[in-house]
Amino acid sequence: MDATQPIRLGTRRSRLAVAQSGLVARELERVSGRPVELVQITSEGDTNRASLASLGGAGVFATRLREALLAGECDLLVHSLKDLPVEQAPGLVIAATPARVDARDVVITRDGTPLAELPRGSRVGTGSPRRVAQVRRANPGVEVVDIRGNIDSRMGRVRDGELDAVVLAAAGLTRVDADGGEIPTVAGLFVEAQNLPGWPTAAGQASLAVETAADADPQLLAWLGELDAPLTRFAVTLERAILGGVEAGCHAPVGAHAWTSDSHVHVRVDVYGADHHEDVTLDHSEPVVGFESLIEGYIQARGSGAAADGSDLLVRAREIGHGLARRLLDNGAADIVTREAAPTT
């Protein structure tokens, strides 16, 4: 890399995207000693207000950014990991996943009424099929409204009375207003956090993905490796392996959350059917044999500037995830996924 030039970080233009890219930029400046400039890029997902499902899922946000990276318009990208397709784009690599923040969803209301107690006919906004299913299970009497837009516009529709509630990611609120710390208060509105693991969120939710070219300068890869959190990388890799294993894609009704403690991994997955009688739920815990050694090997590979995607740690995460996906399919998820994916007439 040209040491006389700043490192160029590509990002979407939304307030949330710029805020979370700024967090990564400051950390990259710290470890590299180089200035980092944000290159703002407009994606189709930012300009087309159609539903995400009709646009092909949340991956629509990544397409234009990845084109810019491959064209040399920037040196790296920062994504919300949950917005990325499970399959890695050719020629690119996720070089870092910084430590995950609060992975919960939150429900925003005007008066603090819990989601489960909202009156029949209350209007709850979300553009996520998973959240639609979860809202309907929490309160079958509400009307779910398909919405798009940034955090501020969604909360504004609650303030204005157009909606009675919206469901958002806690991570978005914390990164925009509190540098990734505790969920902030929201002026004039109330925040109800939905507890994990009973309300599992999207695979990779609350994790950032720092992406660059697979043949990027080894020094850049080494710097990015210093931003990486191995436990986060292990958990989100496992979650995304589950998602890929059930062939669900980013817009399918699947919630998956994994976490680690004392060399064990714990996983909760819900695949949502047409109603709660058809849901398939999996709660799983297992020890990860040699976990500390796997982490050490991962850190060594990362520190050398090599892409760590093929490390034994992430291979093990995918093995566990794929095994759990097979169990879900055997337990009935295959029927749900097939029906949800079938074309309508």
Steps between C-alpha positions, in 0.01 A plus 500: 500500500610858431598630845445859386129443432216447748334162528162522324206340679183451294165538673133555430377856553246439778562649845535152649741379231718810534498471880607137507755555224637788706550264794706266281688791341613631838621157608681448169671839539608394849659170395647621168606855581352596162210735428177333386245679284140395446387452140119521496329275245131482409353151460174393334365413841540864602309643204236235420222504760354162402501224761829322558346167403402637158853636449656164577569534872729716709799415277382779270680742731836333438501469121598856406755523782669182386510628142676813625755295694580275204529808277761652730280787620576408862729267697249338733133496589299490821169312493241397752573126485133406507460686167752281319407186306638184658722416202820704488534716189774381258824692538406645839553394861362600838824610666353590840189479712544741793347410835125462476279744690145447630342242268142545624204650318309783663139611468448879494163638619354837599370405844707204617231236450680165458462333161301213649248744649439731203126523424351301214545682171812688609734562206854362538759580233779273376641396164642168624310172447665363814380793709154473344476141625634592843262794541201285404600235754544759772167669423274341234257793514728769358525605135852470359592772250783450248733800528838616370713798591772604740478489879387861534221474242370177654488647849345815356202299377439392859531856632258624233242233584514326164628189680459385858836323510804407292753222545866595463841355576641619831842521335380770263389723785820449697732562207321814383464665840732334750810366322389141544428514874172459685166546323438875517177667602295631209338841541122469529499124445539183704738211429412138585787254446407148386713258696728240350488210445119488504482758217794391279609766256648490150817301442786742554284774651698767691825393335688706244682344205815669375550383143791547262654340194627145546833612352520819708832624632608264784566805717139613464380149582721496808367836618142387445576179685571707811139622491364146497334328799546121475203407722270723294638357177442144622141569610389686190669250267301225671174696470554567132587134438161408645329754277679372192438141596123542501525693171314783658671814373487837671123553463378163633314461832798376703646627825840369611719606790820337627721589794792346687586445866765284669607331173139409421284632221128559547254546214132587465333476159135555406365431152156658474208336320163638396397493868662403828388137471739455205805668654817296541715595798843374596691567823850354495814508715825310457865523607744613231795265533831688499323836485790703640744341256264569212482865600879525532547353152243740360676801655838389366367462146326834520809678636713378210278689257341182369124477454371297795185370330647152457631473856414197712292724731266607222497154343376367834235775520369401156500130590284567805273734306449259212429216743233707674351596164461131414321443830263789427423364155438152638268646764276674247680818394540362148124519451486860626788617283357327192159658551638848571721484190224374269381755238155648542243514223 
